[in-house]
């Protein structure tokens, strides 16, 4: 091939989201020299069930990597390493000997365990755990007990969906009985398949990266072990669980039978950890918000595992070793489940034809004339924590125009993000100066400016909106020596625009937010359990 093939300075980065698989080929300056994308078909076999067929996913993943490499006019031999970013909490189980899967991927959006979740959250057992943890916290001030005192189970976590599968899938039950079942989140299964290739006699080590494990709900980030209380309560056998490894573990390589040549696997991270890397949130106190279909705020809390009483989660942000040290970094995560989903709905409803026009429409009026919107298609997360909340508009008058409603919708997104930020402010002692934003909805100038005004922080918008892929690529490149230090990565980070807080509108914006919170109170608890 061309001189490119001798450089070996190209990185492939795979990002498996909920609805799409994307693969990017980066050069040493993180210019995208090739890319490919495929849609993931979500299956809805019953109301509330959301699955992915593993065989179809596997074929699409391989094809997407191949297409990206071809798009860059390269061959597999030219690729120095692969970085992997995956959606979290989606899981599968399979047979240790044959590799046969016992069911489809059960995604993080799946609600089959909803009644179990509600039952457990109301159970005496959980209340007892809260009581004991609270008692222990009062004496020890150990944050692990503070986290235990407010622990809640959620559909988005893996725990009860796995428990449901163990109770209902006969094949899985038989395999568990014969110690033949393996459990894995998407990263774990993918690493297994990529390393095994077409050599079905080769049984790669059963591993999973620490950030994906940390998001299952039954991995204890404080002790860095699978949580014994959960394994016992939900009959999850330790022998089916993967060994938990660093994000830049010695993963081996993509088997040569798959792409014609081995490609070293340099990193594997959960999507939000990957986008923390893509945003270069390397220092304690660094904060980023990814505004996609939903929004995720992640705050780097350094070596301290945080605990939150407002409903933010303590997670491992990453763990990796370089030649000298092993670094373990934690983060606090808050989610607003509806962001892009609200924009998409507003567009389908006919409020605007193109999301990129929505900021101008909102700015065409001075205010919403006291119309407020509550963005709660999936209930309201921290700090409101009401899963029965309804979405809706309040305050419509005969004079209300389309632009007032569009403005109310965009404001509501910024208000939710400000709430998440305020939680991190209340629950930690960090001094913040900047929020880094990425994701499709971060392209909205109106939302970014209002977020800056309300938080009194600069809001830095990334040039590249594919920060999960970039982050996984960064870590993989460090692993194989394309870069040697994180300072080199920081220099490669590109900011597209900085939104500076406008102090003169702070009070007015805050008053609006307070009124919006009154509207939220009206919409809480609407749906009966
Ligand atoms: P995900 O990775 O969760 O699929 P993305 O980060 O790709 O999401 O963001 C997609 C969302 O961004 C879509 O809902 C789209 O409507 C929204 N979006 C794109 N551009 C804008 C914009 N200028 N203003 C508001 N929303 C936007």
Boltz pocket constraint, residues with backbone or C-beta under 6 A from the ligand:
constraints:
  - pocket:
      binder: B
      contacts: [[A, 17], [A, 19], [A, 291], [A, 292], [A, 293], [A, 294], [A, 339], [A, 340], [A, 341], [A, 343], [A, 344], [A, 355], [A, 356], [A, 357], [A, 358], [A, 438], [A, 439], [A, 440], [A, 441], [A, 442], [A, 443], [A, 444], [A, 445], [A, 465]]
      max_distance: 6.0
